Amino acid sequence: MRAALVGIDFGQGDFAASVEELQLLARSAGADPITTITAKRAAPDAAYFVGSGKADEIGLAVLDHGIEIVIFNHALSPAQQRNLEKRLNIRVLDRTSLILDIFAQRAASHEGKLQVELAQLQHLATRLIRGWTHLERQKGGIGLRGPGETQLETDRRLIGERVKALRARLDKLRKQHETQRRSRGRSQTFSVSLVGYTNAGKSTLFNALTKAGVYVADQLFATLDTTSRRVYMGQEVGNVVVSDTVGFVRELPHQLVAAFRATLEETIHADLLLHVVDASSPVRMEQIEQVNLVLKEIGADHIPQILVWNKIDAAELEPSVERDEYDKISRVFLSARTGAGLDLMRGAIVEWAKQAPGARLQQAYDCGDGETVEVAAEAVEATDAEDVTAAASSPTLTQVGSH
């Protein structure tokens, strides 16, 4: 689909990087960006967002290039979107709708599809007047008053009922996740969540740490569903749960943050966040800020972080570790693709797990019958098979399976 991209510079942030990201988003949605139209304004125009003159310029570009869709790098109000479509005689999409469309394409799991549908319906509810074009045939007059309003109210009621049903199903899934987290909490398993800007390399790092084989692609929002794996980190720590989460982006729609709360709650309950950063990106500091804003919105800003500077091979940096004023590891420089620095990352996780307040470090022992058990280090100091077997009846022990 041939697309025209529109970006307005309001003098905030790196405008060029924002436009480049819009191009990546458009391609991720399946559009072919033919032309990009930019302008500078102090504030958005109330009617057209860009002003009537710039709207006419967009209209000429649509005719000249055979454009099929116009995509704005901003959130448009329902009135602005409607006015632009009438003036340009073409479909207009804003940034929120574009991201929702990408999520709808990428959602693979049942839960992911439910979350995307909920976000789409919440967004559609504000734009019913443009989403139901059959209402335009309803005119006023004797015997004709009221049907349009009645249809609109019916649409709202149907959407409301569907939203209610989706929320109920997601609440049920959220309770299942909570049960799983409580189970991990009882065994005092240290949990780590990977967060970061989309396409920073979270899934590649997740695969490198866990050998999980989750889908990886050089595109925005390649991963939507949270994937968790247990990783054995040695006798001192035992098993650690590592989770890969959905990537963030600047101006992530609030509907998505709300709808994906069940997925993002894995981040809220983590003991440690690995904040993955694309070290080769010229706007990495702005991306870090955007991720931290989303973490604050979901209530995860209090969780300890390690900044993981990924893609050091592209940035021509060396694997290394940096510590803060309290001598805790605060940054790890690595390349998840080449494997350089992965040993430093594992060492950092082990160090944080050992220092976690109240953590009962797990030790793994071979019982001799082909099974492995985890025993809380503070509860068991036995080294022979008889002591371990006796400890196996303790409520502090969690069986983790066989070899």
Disulfide bonds with the S-S distance in Angstrom:
none
